[in-house]
Amino acid sequence: MWNYLFGGAKQKKELPKKAIVDLREHINTLNKKSSYLESQIQDQEALARKYVTTNKNLARNALKKKKKLEGELLKIENQIESLEVQLGAIESANLNVETMKAMKQGARAIKQMHSDFDIDKVDETMDEIREQVEASEEISEAISRPLGSEFVDEDELDEELAALQEEEINSHMVDTHNDVQNQNIQTPMRLESPTSQRINNLPSAPTKKVQPQQQQLPVEDEDEDERALRELQAEMGM
């Protein structure tokens, strides 16, 4: 009775494994029987061929034995096929059972881990963590804040920096203007009168002396250019 109650679960657990082992062993035995029958069939066929022309009775008996062996072989092959199908089904079922056991065990583990948690406790814990993070940030900011006279107004610094930049720009512009004026004083530009410009633009004077009668022109007909040319020729001794 006690063996039935306490040993039944163990036997139930070991039954699939034992069935798989037994089926594989029996299939191996049938395969050996099948190989033996195939060799016997080949021997009877060889005898029939040997006596087919010399002794027809022996050849006939050999063919009868061959047919009988072939029938037995067919039965063995059918048994092997049935056992293999059953073995595959048992192995698949056993695999499913083991998979379900693993899944149940995992579910129990998750349930056990979650049993120590409560949604309200989780929310409370998360609120405490947020409060501590905020407190840590406030403490860090307080520690980083300068003490006493070391405090500096950032806006005041920006205004002072802008004033310095503007002063530097104005100073640079004044220096540039003074440099330009000094350069103009040291190298003054040469101004030419309109008359001198017209004289410089005139063609070169001829090398031969002009006859007096050709130089004399009516005073009223001379224009400014001709007068300037005549004065230039007189200065050059032409």
Summary of the structure (lengths in Angstrom):
residues: 238
radius of gyration: 63.8
end to end distance: 161.8
largest distance: 171.3
contacts: 481
relative contact order: 0.04
helix: 84%
strand: 0%
